[in-house]
Amino acid sequence: PPSEAAGAPGWPVRVRRRSPPSLPLSAIPAAAKRLLWVDDEIDLLRPHLLFVQGRGYHVDAVANGDDALELLRLSPYDLVLLDEQMPGRSGMEVFDEIRRLDPLVPVVMVTKSE
């Protein structure tokens, strides 16, 4: 089967899928999908950013909601990854403003709990 879940019911569930082959950067199409990643700890996410970029996405990464909203006013994105807990404007406040600017852009809220 294409995916198999391992582990008992509940969290975490590990899903294994066949990965598509990695593309060399020279093979990335000129019109790559645009992703906006908003997280106050964006520097810690560098390995994840490189992974996504290596899959052919153009990624703009910003550390706060105000910068994200400014970028969204300048050009459209195909996906927004948005941290829920940030200093200044919370992720939910930024989400509400994103909906006013672009009601159709998919937004994935990201959070961590300790």
Backbone hydrogen bonds, N-H to C=O, Kabsch-Sander energy under -0.5 kcal/mol:
donor,donor_aa,acceptor,acceptor_aa,energy
4,E,16,R,-1.2
6,A,14,R,-2.2
14,R,6,A,-1.5
15,V,13,V,-0.6
16,R,4,E,-1.9
16,R,14,R,-0.5
17,R,15,V,-0.5
18,R,2,P,-0.7
23,L,54,G,-0.7
27,A,24,P,-2.4
28,I,25,L,-1.4
32,A,29,P,-0.5
32,A,30,A,-1.0
35,L,33,K,-0.5
35,L,58,H,-3.0
36,L,79,L,-2.5
37,W,35,L,-0.5
37,W,60,D,-2.8
38,V,36,L,-0.5
38,V,81,L,-3.3
39,D,37,W,-0.6
39,D,62,V,-2.3
42,I,39,D,-1.3
44,L,41,E,-1.4
45,L,42,I,-1.3
46,R,43,D,-1.0
48,H,45,L,-0.7
49,L,45,L,-2.4
50,L,46,R,-2.7
51,F,47,P,-1.9
52,V,48,H,-2.4
53,Q,49,L,-2.7
54,G,50,L,-2.3
55,R,51,F,-0.6
55,R,52,V,-1.0
56,G,53,Q,-1.9
57,Y,52,V,-1.5
58,H,33,K,-3.0
59,V,57,Y,-0.6
60,D,35,L,-2.5
61,A,59,V,-0.5
62,V,37,W,-2.5
68,A,64,N,-1.6
69,L,65,G,-2.6
70,E,66,D,-1.9
71,L,67,D,-2.1
72,L,68,A,-2.4
73,R,69,L,-1.6
74,L,70,E,-1.2
75,S,71,L,-2.0
78,D,34,R,-2.7
79,L,34,R,-1.2
80,V,106,P,-2.2
81,L,36,L,-2.9
82,L,80,V,-0.6
82,L,108,V,-3.0
83,D,38,V,-2.5
84,E,110,V,-2.7
86,M,84,E,-0.7
91,G,84,E,-2.6
94,V,90,S,-2.3
95,F,91,G,-2.7
96,D,92,M,-2.2
97,E,93,E,-1.7
98,I,94,V,-2.7
99,R,95,F,-2.4
100,R,96,D,-1.3
101,L,97,E,-2.1
102,D,98,I,-3.4
105,V,102,D,-1.0
108,V,80,V,-3.0
109,M,107,V,-0.6
110,V,82,L,-3.3
